Structures are given as structure tokens and as C-alpha cells.
């Protein structure tokens, strides 16, 4: 269910400016999206896991705030990112 260190590096290399770029909004949104997808799969199997559901909702809110920031900062980058990640909005 957790994202391994190697998977995080791959995500940061693909969406960040470099492998060490863990703080950019694009890299964080990509990491949150991966975690959200994994939690969604977990919750399909374990429907009564309410603490995980709460964590999922918090992650979705964090990602939404970062996407709003990115939309205000650079609309083209925002559009490219949501298209690559397959996020609806």
C-alpha cells in the first residue's frame, strides 16, 4: 500500500525538475496521486476501513489545494499535469 523509495524517485524524476526535487508542486501532486490510487484500491477490498478513508480524504484535499495553487501560478503546467496524471477537473 505504501510507495517505496524507488517508486518515489521515479515519480520525482518524471514530474519534478530532478530526482532530488521533492518540494515542487508538480512532484507532490504526482506522489499524492499515486498514494490516492493505492488507497482507493485498498478501500475497494476493505470497505469498513474508516481510518484509511479519512486519510484518503485528507490526501485528496491536499492535492486539490496544490492543484489550485498550480492553476493560479502556471495554467499551462496545470493542464499538462492533470492530463498526464488522468485527474478529472
Secondary structure, 3 states (H helix, E strand, C coil): CCCCHHHHHHHHHHHCCCCCCCCCHHHHHHHHHHHHHHHHHHHHHCCCCHHHHHHHHHHHHHHHHHHHHHHHHCHHHHHHHHHHHCCCC
